[in-house]
Amino acid sequence: MKNESVKLGKNLKKIRTEKGISQGDIARFLDVSRGYISNIENGKANPTLSTIAKLAKSIKTEIDSLIK
C-alpha cells in the first residue's frame, strides 16, 4: 500500500506544479489543511477514494492520472 501512496503523491505533485496550482489552492478546495496535502504528496497519508476523486477534480484531471 505504501508504494501506491508514494505514486499517488508524486503524480499529484507533478500535475499540480505543471498547472501552477499551489497546495493551498487544493487544501481550500477540499477544505483540509495544507499539511494534509503535503502528507499526501510525500506518501505519508493514505487518502480515501472520495478524497482522491476530489483531488483530481481540484487539479482538473482524471483519477487515473493520479493513480497510474
N, CA and C of each residue as an Amber inpcrd file, in Angstrom:
protein
   204
   0.8350000  -1.1960000   0.0000000   0.0000000   0.0000000   0.0000000
   0.8730000   1.2510000   0.0000000   2.0160000   1.1730000   0.6660000
   2.9160000   2.3280000   0.7550000   3.3410000   2.7840000  -0.6430000
   3.6280000   1.8210000  -1.5090000   4.0480000   2.1320000  -2.8720000
   2.9950000   2.9420000  -3.6230000   1.7440000   2.5700000  -3.4780000
   0.6560000   3.2700000  -4.1530000   0.5080000   4.6910000  -3.6260000
   0.6960000   4.8740000  -2.3200000   0.6020000   6.2060000  -1.7280000
   1.7030000   7.1130000  -2.2600000   2.8950000   6.5710000  -2.3890000
   4.0250000   7.3460000  -2.9190000   3.7690000   7.7150000  -4.3750000
   3.2720000   6.7590000  -5.1450000   2.9850000   7.0070000  -6.5620000
   1.9130000   8.0910000  -6.7160000   0.8590000   7.9910000  -5.9240000
  -0.1990000   8.9960000  -5.9430000   0.3680000  10.3750000  -5.6330000
   1.1860000  10.4400000  -4.5970000   1.7770000  11.7170000  -4.1980000
   2.6480000  12.3240000  -5.2740000   3.4750000  11.5090000  -5.8960000
   4.3570000  12.0070000  -6.9610000   3.5440000  12.5090000  -8.1460000
   2.5230000  11.7610000  -8.5200000   1.6780000  12.1790000  -9.6460000
   0.9320000  13.4700000  -9.3230000   0.4100000  13.5670000  -8.1020000
  -0.3030000  14.7710000  -7.6970000   0.6200000  15.9820000  -7.7640000
   1.8020000  15.8600000  -7.2010000   2.7450000  16.9830000  -7.1870000
   3.1580000  17.3800000  -8.5970000   3.4280000  16.3910000  -9.4430000
   3.8460000  16.6610000 -10.8220000   2.7710000  17.4320000 -11.5810000
   1.5540000  16.9380000 -11.5390000   0.4510000  17.5800000 -12.2580000
   0.1530000  18.9540000 -11.6670000   0.1350000  19.0360000 -10.3470000
  -0.1530000  20.3010000  -9.6610000   0.8570000  21.3730000 -10.0450000
   2.1410000  21.0400000 -10.0180000   3.1640000  22.0400000 -10.3380000
   3.1400000  22.4100000 -11.8090000   2.8740000  21.4390000 -12.6830000
   2.7690000  21.7350000 -14.1220000   1.6460000  22.7340000 -14.4050000
   0.5850000  22.6520000 -13.6190000  -0.5640000  23.5330000 -13.8300000
  -0.4960000  24.8110000 -12.9970000   0.5680000  24.9580000 -12.2060000
   0.7300000  26.1600000 -11.3980000  -0.2680000  26.2870000 -10.2640000
  -0.6820000  25.1480000  -9.7090000  -1.6430000  25.1310000  -8.6070000
  -0.8720000  24.9050000  -7.3100000  -1.1820000  25.6680000  -6.2810000
  -0.4780000  25.5170000  -5.0040000  -1.1660000  24.4670000  -4.1270000
  -0.4140000  23.9870000  -3.1420000  -1.0080000  23.0800000  -2.1620000
  -2.1450000  23.7820000  -1.4280000  -1.9790000  25.0750000  -1.1830000
  -3.0230000  25.8500000  -0.5160000  -4.3070000  25.9010000  -1.3220000
  -4.1780000  26.0180000  -2.6470000  -5.3590000  26.0290000  -3.5140000
  -6.1380000  24.7200000  -3.3660000  -5.4190000  23.6220000  -3.3840000
  -6.0640000  22.3130000  -3.2550000  -6.6780000  22.1630000  -1.8630000
  -5.9360000  22.5880000  -0.8500000  -6.4300000  22.4820000   0.5300000
  -7.7320000  23.2550000   0.7060000  -7.7930000  24.4520000   0.1360000
  -9.0250000  25.2400000   0.2360000 -10.1690000  24.5610000  -0.5160000
  -9.8870000  23.9850000  -1.6780000 -10.9070000  23.2990000  -2.4690000
 -11.4810000  22.1050000  -1.6950000 -10.5940000  21.3690000  -1.0060000
 -11.0190000  20.1810000  -0.2670000 -11.4260000  20.4870000   1.1660000
 -11.1710000  21.7220000   1.6230000 -11.4410000  22.1270000   2.9930000
 -10.6600000  21.2600000   3.9900000  -9.3500000  21.1340000   3.7010000
  -8.4220000  20.4220000   4.5840000  -7.2000000  21.3120000   4.7930000
  -6.2860000  20.8780000   5.6240000  -5.0690000  21.6710000   5.8560000
  -4.0750000  21.4800000   4.7160000  -3.2240000  22.4780000   4.5340000
  -2.1820000  22.3740000   3.5230000  -1.2130000  21.2520000   3.8950000
  -1.0270000  21.0590000   5.1960000  -0.1730000  19.9780000   5.6830000
  -0.6690000  18.6070000   5.2490000  -1.9740000  18.4300000   5.2010000
  -2.5400000  17.1550000   4.7490000  -2.2010000  16.9190000   3.2770000
  -2.2950000  17.9640000   2.4590000  -1.9420000  17.8440000   1.0400000
  -0.4570000  17.5050000   0.9230000   0.3780000  18.1410000   1.7270000
   1.8120000  17.8450000   1.7470000   2.0550000  16.3850000   2.1180000
   1.3370000  15.8920000   3.1150000   1.4840000  14.4900000   3.5190000
   1.0780000  13.5370000   2.4050000   0.0480000  13.8800000   1.6560000
  -0.3540000  13.0470000   0.5180000   0.7700000  13.0280000  -0.5110000
   1.3010000  14.2150000  -0.8360000   2.3620000  14.3040000  -1.8430000
   3.6280000  13.5640000  -1.4130000   3.8660000  13.4750000  -0.1160000
   5.0570000  12.7860000   0.3900000   4.8160000  11.3130000   0.7040000
   3.6170000  10.8170000   0.3800000   3.3000000   9.4120000   0.5970000
   3.0660000   9.0520000   2.0480000   2.8500000  10.0540000   2.8960000
   2.6510000   9.8150000   4.3290000   1.1780000   9.6790000   4.7070000
   0.2880000  10.0390000   3.7910000  -1.1540000   9.9290000   4.0460000
  -1.7510000   8.9730000   3.0190000  -2.7970000   8.3010000   3.4120000
  -3.4640000   7.3480000   2.5440000  -4.9110000   7.8190000   2.3520000
  -5.1440000   8.7090000   1.3680000  -6.4870000   9.2750000   1.2090000
  -7.5060000   8.2480000   0.7280000  -8.7590000   8.5040000   1.0670000
  -9.8540000   7.6430000   0.6250000 -10.1010000   7.8580000  -0.8680000
 -10.8570000   6.9690000  -1.4520000 -11.2100000   7.1030000  -2.8660000
 -11.9580000   8.4020000  -3.1090000 -12.8210000   8.7610000  -2.1910000
 -13.5680000  10.0160000  -2.3040000 -12.6130000  11.2140000  -2.3290000
 -11.6060000  11.1940000  -1.4650000 -10.6330000  12.2840000  -1.4310000
  -9.8050000  12.3080000  -2.7140000  -9.4370000  11.1320000  -3.2250000
  -8.6840000  11.0710000  -4.4860000  -9.5120000  11.6730000  -5.6170000
 -10.8080000  11.3920000  -5.6320000 -11.6850000  11.9660000  -6.6540000
 -11.7300000  13.4930000  -6.5330000 -11.7900000  13.9910000  -5.3110000
 -11.8010000  15.4430000  -5.0980000 -10.4620000  16.0720000  -5.4860000
  -9.3680000  15.3680000  -5.1990000  -8.0460000  15.8510000  -5.6060000
  -7.9780000  16.0050000  -7.1190000  -8.4440000  14.9770000  -7.8210000
  -8.4330000  15.0130000  -9.2880000  -9.2580000  16.1930000  -9.7980000
 -10.4240000  16.3780000  -9.2040000 -11.2910000  17.4870000  -9.6100000
 -10.6250000  18.8320000  -9.3300000  -9.9230000  18.9420000  -8.1990000
  -9.3000000  20.2060000  -7.8220000  -8.1840000  20.6300000  -8.7750000
  -7.5390000  19.6470000  -9.4130000  -6.4690000  19.9820000 -10.3700000
  -6.9100000  19.7230000 -11.8150000  -8.2210000  19.5200000 -11.9740000
  -8.8240000  19.3570000 -13.2920000  -8.1440000  18.2430000 -14.1190000
  -8.1190000  17.0710000 -13.5140000  -7.5730000  15.9010000 -14.2020000
  -8.4250000  14.6830000 -13.8670000  -8.1360000  13.5790000 -14.5020000
  -8.8720000  12.3360000 -14.2530000  -8.2080000  11.5630000 -13.1150000
  -8.9770000  10.7760000 -12.4300000  -8.4640000   9.9760000 -11.3090000
  -7.3170000   9.0880000 -11.7690000  -7.4590000   8.4790000 -12.9260000
  -6.4190000   7.5540000 -13.3800000  -5.0670000   8.2410000 -13.5970000
  -5.0740000   9.5440000 -13.8400000  -3.8090000  10.2750000 -13.9640000
  -3.0670000  10.3260000 -12.6310000  -3.8030000  10.2660000 -11.5500000
  -3.1920000  10.3140000 -10.2320000  -2.7090000   8.9510000  -9.7570000
  -3.3970000   7.8850000 -10.1710000  -3.0720000   6.5750000  -9.6090000
  -2.3310000   5.6680000 -10.5790000  -2.0550000   6.1080000 -11.7730000
  -1.3520000   5.2370000 -12.7350000   0.1140000   5.0430000 -12.3950000
